Amino acid sequence: MVEMSTLSHQPGGVIHVSTLHLILSMAPLLFVLAASWKMELGLGSAVVTGAFRTLVQLSILGAILQPIFAASNVYIVLGYSILMTILAAHASCGRTKYVFKGQFFGVLGSLLIMVSLVGTFAFGVIIRPIPLYNPQYVIPIVGMLLGNCVNGISLTMNQLTVSLVEQQREIELYLSFGASYSEAISRLLREAVKDGTTPLLNSMTVIGIVAIPGMMTGQILGGSPIMEAAHYQALIMYLIAMATFGVILMEVVLILHIGFDPSHMLRSDRFIKPSTKTSFWGMVQIIFRYMTRKTSGAVAEIQINSNDSEVKPLIDTNIDAARYTSLRDSEGGYLEVHSLAAENDVSTPKDCLVVDDLARVFPPESRSKVVKAKVLFQGMSFEVGSAGITLIRGPSGSGKSQLLRCIAALSPVQRGHVELDGISWNDTICKSGWRKKVRYVTQYKIDIPGTPYKFIKKVASFMSWVADPLAPSESEMVKTINVLIMKWGLTPDCLSQEWSMLSGGEAQRVIVAIAFASKPRVILFDESTSALDMTTKLAVEDSIKEFSKKHGCKVLIVSHDVEQAGRLI
């Protein structure tokens, strides 16, 4: 047990620093100003402003703390600690590139919980000041905890929210192969937590070797024994580590809860760039409105203009037993779905992909009560039988990619459902098992760290794969991929190259081969051969038809290539 000693006030213990001496200590900054002016660094105003604000703010702090220390009142100490926590939460939220609904109150709650727990442990078990709320101990230690928590939580929160928005393709690539949200975000999550904790860990590593830390310096200058000051500094670092790690983990859980819905669907639309920075008084107004808001239970309503969502009747043609659906979006473009059953197809409802009354509306959520929504499609219904190939056509913006994403459970729908082999996607909350059977392949170049081989290894380790005894093994996938890419003009060596080193056409061939090797029940190709030359494109098309016929796989293809449509349908 460590015992706290009072600061020494004996002669020679503390050297008084007068206001004149304090102003004199600013003199060396004149050399900084001169150097900035000479080198045209433009730091002059920042240095002057920083020096002035330091003097004013610390003087105000001293004037505030002096009567609080003198009063030693539990309510005053508690109130000031809460005020510091509110300011810390506000500072944390102001350092992020993206914000989300409830961010401030989430951060505030995390800080209050962790600082309360760590403070209770520190003051009730370790230090045990008398009285327990003694401001000489409570306020400085709470301030140090909050200061370090702000750095850790703001760095982690910024990195993680940026990843959820700007690394959407990487996350959804893993999701499309059957990963859970935690498996899809694992690399980016590690980087975010590491980013927030590295400054603290670096400080703990070099503390006392490179420099004497601030608290220990203050205690030594105040006359405390050196070893006691060292013990207190170590104690404070342990408390800071507990609080910082706890706050970071709590905020990570909150952000992942916001960023993914219960079906493990990424909702990057919930993170937006703030238009303006909220001032302190603006933040106070937000808190006041939140505490005095009326709980009327009003629900936002999306108003759909029927003129913008005209739905033409389903047209059944007799040409090769094909089915045709045409829907008009809000811009007047048409989304067409052409399905051709395989020769001698005798598919039953339990061997089909069924899309029933699907609707995709923007925006799916809104804070205003009535919003005129853009309807990409609604009433979309069609079936794809075993070994069937379906072509989806339409102008840019008509909803082709969104239709595939909805089928793959990567984008939300407002109405309708999808069935595969007689099983609806609504039967399970988590869509990892669904996505393992439905493979979505985009036209974008794969831009993730590592090699295709490491990607294959990671996919084979997903829980949805491990739990499936019929899932192909890593070695089986590699063997199939090698056969396919050699047929398409590549060598097996490309699997050991970084994704970034592969050209657009090479990356497309590799990811299409991986999609085939994963043996899904449905493959959704979204312009996935757009970067290929004609010879290679023909070879890939032959493989698509061969794979679909051999494995009974349903294939949906989005393409602007009219000739490709004629070759496949």
Backbone hydrogen bonds, N-H to C=O, Kabsch-Sander energy under -0.5 kcal/mol:
donor,donor_aa,acceptor,acceptor_aa,energy
8,S,222,G,-1.5
13,G,10,Q,-2.9
14,V,10,Q,-0.7
16,H,14,V,-0.6
18,S,16,H,-0.6
22,L,18,S,-2.0
23,I,19,T,-2.3
24,L,20,L,-2.2
25,S,21,H,-1.6
26,M,23,I,-1.3
27,A,24,L,-1.8
29,L,26,M,-1.7
30,L,27,A,-2.3
31,F,28,P,-1.0
32,V,28,P,-0.9
33,L,29,L,-2.3
34,A,30,L,-2.4
35,A,31,F,-2.5
36,S,32,V,-2.5
37,W,33,L,-2.3
38,K,34,A,-2.7
39,M,35,A,-2.5
40,E,37,W,-0.6
41,L,36,S,-2.4
42,G,36,S,-0.6
47,V,43,L,-2.6
48,V,44,G,-2.3
49,T,45,S,-2.7
50,G,46,A,-2.6
51,A,47,V,-2.5
52,F,48,V,-2.4
53,R,49,T,-2.8
54,T,50,G,-2.2
55,L,51,A,-1.9
56,V,52,F,-2.6
57,Q,53,R,-3.0
58,L,54,T,-2.1
59,S,55,L,-1.8
60,I,56,V,-2.6
61,L,57,Q,-2.5
62,G,58,L,-2.5
63,A,59,S,-2.2
64,I,60,I,-2.0
65,L,61,L,-2.9
66,Q,62,G,-1.9
68,I,64,I,-1.1
69,F,65,L,-3.0
70,A,66,Q,-1.9
71,A,67,P,-2.6
72,S,68,I,-2.2
77,V,73,N,-2.6
78,L,74,V,-2.4
79,G,75,Y,-2.7
80,Y,76,I,-2.5
81,S,77,V,-2.1
82,I,78,L,-2.2
83,L,79,G,-2.2
84,M,80,Y,-2.4
85,T,81,S,-1.8
86,I,82,I,-2.4
87,L,83,L,-2.3
88,A,84,M,-2.2
89,A,85,T,-2.4
90,H,86,I,-2.3
91,A,87,L,-2.4
92,S,88,A,-2.2
93,C,89,A,-2.1
94,G,90,H,-1.4
95,R,92,S,-1.2
96,T,93,C,-0.9
99,V,272,I,-3.2
101,K,270,R,-0.5
103,Q,100,F,-1.9
106,G,102,G,-2.0
107,V,103,Q,-2.6
108,L,104,F,-2.9
109,G,105,F,-2.3
110,S,106,G,-2.0
111,L,107,V,-2.6
112,L,108,L,-2.6
113,I,109,G,-2.4
114,M,110,S,-2.5
115,V,111,L,-2.6
116,S,112,L,-1.8
117,L,113,I,-2.4
118,V,114,M,-3.0
119,G,115,V,-2.6
120,T,116,S,-2.5
121,F,117,L,-2.1
122,A,118,V,-2.8
123,F,119,G,-3.1
124,G,120,T,-2.1
125,V,121,F,-1.5
126,I,121,F,-1.4
127,I,122,A,-3.2
128,R,122,A,-0.6
128,R,123,F,-0.6
134,N,131,P,-1.8
137,Y,134,N,-1.7
138,V,134,N,-2.5
139,I,135,P,-1.0
141,I,137,Y,-1.7
142,V,138,V,-2.7
143,G,139,I,-2.4
144,M,140,P,-2.1
145,L,141,I,-2.4
146,L,142,V,-2.6
147,G,143,G,-2.5
148,N,144,M,-1.8
149,C,145,L,-2.2
150,V,146,L,-2.6
151,N,147,G,-1.2
152,G,148,N,-2.2
153,I,149,C,-3.2
154,S,150,V,-2.1
155,L,151,N,-1.9
156,T,152,G,-2.2
157,M,153,I,-2.7
158,N,154,S,-2.2
159,Q,155,L,-2.2
160,L,156,T,-2.6
161,T,157,M,-2.3
162,V,158,N,-2.3
163,S,159,Q,-1.9
164,L,160,L,-2.3
165,V,161,T,-1.5
166,E,162,V,-3.4
167,Q,163,S,-2.0
168,Q,165,V,-0.7
171,I,167,Q,-2.0
172,E,168,Q,-2.8
173,L,169,R,-1.8
174,Y,170,E,-1.7
175,L,171,I,-2.3
176,S,172,E,-2.5
177,F,173,L,-0.5
177,F,174,Y,-1.1
178,G,175,L,-1.9
179,A,174,Y,-2.0
184,A,180,S,-2.5
185,I,181,Y,-1.8
189,L,185,I,-3.0
190,R,186,S,-2.3
191,E,187,R,-2.0
192,A,188,L,-2.0
193,V,189,L,-2.5
194,K,190,R,-2.5
195,D,191,E,-2.3
196,G,192,A,-1.7
197,T,193,V,-1.9
198,T,194,K,-2.0
201,L,197,T,-2.7
202,N,198,T,-3.0
203,S,199,P,-2.1
204,M,200,L,-2.4
205,T,201,L,-1.7
206,V,202,N,-1.9
207,I,203,S,-1.4
208,G,211,A,-1.8
209,I,206,V,-2.1
210,V,206,V,-2.1
211,A,206,V,-0.6
217,T,213,P,-2.2
218,G,214,G,-2.4
219,Q,215,M,-2.4
220,I,216,M,-2.3
221,L,217,T,-2.7
222,G,218,G,-1.7
223,G,220,I,-1.4
224,S,219,Q,-2.7
229,A,225,P,-2.3
230,A,226,I,-2.2
231,H,227,M,-2.4
232,Y,228,E,-2.4
233,Q,229,A,-2.1
234,A,230,A,-2.2
235,L,231,H,-2.5
236,I,232,Y,-2.6
237,M,233,Q,-2.1
238,Y,234,A,-2.0
239,L,235,L,-2.2
240,I,236,I,-2.8
241,A,237,M,-2.4
242,M,238,Y,-2.3
243,A,239,L,-2.5
244,T,240,I,-3.0
245,F,241,A,-2.4
246,G,242,M,-2.0
247,V,243,A,-2.6
248,I,244,T,-2.5
249,L,245,F,-2.4
250,M,246,G,-2.2
251,E,247,V,-2.4
252,V,248,I,-2.3
253,V,249,L,-2.0
254,L,250,M,-1.8
255,I,251,E,-2.7
256,L,252,V,-2.5
257,H,253,V,-1.8
258,I,254,L,-2.0
259,G,255,I,-3.1
260,F,256,L,-1.5
261,D,265,M,-1.8
264,H,261,D,-2.4
267,R,259,G,-3.4
270,R,267,R,-1.7
271,F,268,S,-1.6
272,I,99,V,-2.4
283,M,279,S,-2.4
284,V,280,F,-2.1
285,Q,281,W,-2.0
286,I,282,G,-1.9
287,I,283,M,-2.1
288,F,284,V,-2.3
289,R,285,Q,-2.8
290,Y,286,I,-2.3
291,M,287,I,-2.2
292,T,288,F,-1.6
293,R,289,R,-0.6
293,R,290,Y,-0.5
296,S,294,K,-1.4
301,E,369,K,-2.4
303,Q,301,E,-0.6
303,Q,371,V,-2.0
304,I,302,I,-0.6
305,N,303,Q,-0.6
306,S,304,I,-0.6
308,D,305,N,-1.6
309,S,306,S,-1.0
312,K,310,E,-0.6
312,K,326,S,-0.7
315,I,324,Y,-1.4
316,D,314,L,-0.6
317,T,315,I,-0.6
317,T,322,A,-0.8
320,D,318,N,-0.8
322,A,319,I,-2.2
323,R,339,S,-1.3
324,Y,315,I,-1.3
325,T,337,V,-1.0
327,L,335,L,-1.5
328,R,310,E,-1.3
329,D,333,G,-2.1
330,S,375,V,-0.8
332,G,329,D,-1.7
335,L,327,L,-2.2
336,E,334,Y,-0.6
336,E,393,R,-3.4
337,V,325,T,-1.4
338,H,391,L,-3.3
339,S,323,R,-1.6
339,S,337,V,-0.5
340,L,389,I,-1.8
345,D,342,A,-1.6
351,D,348,T,-2.7
352,C,349,P,-0.8
353,L,384,V,-2.6
354,V,352,C,-0.6
354,V,419,E,-2.9
355,V,353,L,-0.5
355,V,382,F,-3.0
356,D,354,V,-0.6
356,D,417,H,-2.5
357,D,355,V,-0.5
358,L,380,M,-2.7
359,A,415,R,-1.9
360,R,377,F,-2.9
362,F,374,K,-3.3
371,V,301,E,-0.9
373,A,303,Q,-1.9
373,A,371,V,-0.7
374,K,362,F,-3.4
375,V,373,A,-0.6
376,L,360,R,-2.2
376,L,374,K,-0.7
377,F,360,R,-1.2
380,M,358,L,-2.2
381,S,379,G,-0.5
382,F,355,V,-2.0
384,V,353,L,-2.3
387,A,552,G,-0.6
388,G,385,G,-2.2
389,I,340,L,-1.4
390,T,555,V,-3.2
391,L,338,H,-3.1
392,I,557,I,-3.1
393,R,336,E,-2.4
393,R,391,L,-0.5
398,S,395,P,-1.8
403,L,399,G,-2.1
404,L,400,K,-1.8
405,R,401,S,-2.6
406,C,402,Q,-2.4
407,I,403,L,-2.1
408,A,404,L,-2.1
409,A,406,C,-1.3
410,L,405,R,-3.3
411,S,405,R,-1.0
414,Q,359,A,-2.2
415,R,359,A,-0.9
417,H,356,D,-1.8
419,E,354,V,-2.7
420,L,423,I,-2.7
421,D,352,C,-2.3
422,G,349,P,-0.6
422,G,352,C,-0.5
423,I,420,L,-1.8
425,W,418,V,-2.1
427,D,424,S,-1.6
428,T,425,W,-0.8
431,K,263,S,-1.2
435,R,431,K,-2.8
436,K,432,S,-1.5
437,K,433,G,-0.8
437,K,434,W,-1.1
438,V,434,W,-1.4
439,R,437,K,-0.6
439,R,522,V,-3.2
440,Y,438,V,-0.6
441,V,439,R,-0.5
441,V,524,L,-3.1
453,Y,495,L,-2.4
455,F,451,T,-2.0
456,I,452,P,-2.5
457,K,453,Y,-2.3
458,K,454,K,-2.2
459,V,455,F,-2.6
460,A,456,I,-2.3
461,S,457,K,-0.6
461,S,458,K,-0.9
462,F,459,V,-1.6
465,W,462,F,-1.0
466,V,462,F,-2.5
467,A,463,M,-2.5
468,D,465,W,-1.1
471,A,468,D,-1.4
477,M,473,S,-2.4
478,V,474,E,-2.3
479,K,475,S,-2.2
480,T,476,E,-2.1
481,I,477,M,-2.7
482,N,478,V,-2.5
483,V,479,K,-1.6
484,L,480,T,-2.1
485,I,481,I,-2.9
486,M,482,N,-1.7
487,K,483,V,-1.5
488,W,484,L,-1.3
489,G,486,M,-1.2
490,L,485,I,-3.4
494,C,491,T,-1.9
495,L,492,P,-1.6
496,S,493,D,-1.7
497,Q,494,C,-1.1
499,W,450,G,-2.2
501,M,498,E,-1.4
502,L,498,E,-0.6
502,L,499,W,-1.2
507,A,503,S,-2.7
508,Q,504,G,-2.0
509,R,505,G,-2.0
510,V,506,E,-2.2
511,I,507,A,-2.5
512,V,508,Q,-2.2
513,A,509,R,-2.2
514,I,510,V,-2.4
515,A,511,I,-2.1
516,F,512,V,-2.2
517,A,513,A,-2.7
518,S,514,I,-1.5
519,K,516,F,-1.9
521,R,437,K,-1.8
522,V,437,K,-2.3
523,I,554,K,-2.5
524,L,439,R,-3.6
525,F,523,I,-0.6
525,F,556,L,-3.1
526,D,441,V,-3.0
526,D,524,L,-0.6
527,E,525,F,-0.8
527,E,558,V,-2.0
530,S,527,E,-1.4
532,L,529,T,-1.5
537,K,533,D,-2.8
538,L,534,M,-2.4
539,A,535,T,-1.7
540,V,536,T,-2.5
541,E,537,K,-2.4
542,D,538,L,-2.2
543,S,539,A,-1.7
544,I,540,V,-2.2
545,K,541,E,-2.2
546,E,542,D,-2.3
547,F,543,S,-3.1
548,S,544,I,-2.5
549,K,545,K,-2.0
550,K,546,E,-2.5
551,H,547,F,-2.5
552,G,548,S,-1.0
553,C,547,F,-0.5
553,C,548,S,-0.8
554,K,521,R,-2.5
555,V,388,G,-2.7
556,L,523,I,-2.5
557,I,390,T,-3.0
558,V,525,F,-3.2
559,S,392,I,-1.3
559,S,557,I,-0.5
562,V,560,H,-0.9
565,A,561,D,-1.8
566,G,562,V,-1.9
567,R,563,E,-1.7
568,L,564,Q,-2.0
569,I,565,A,-2.5
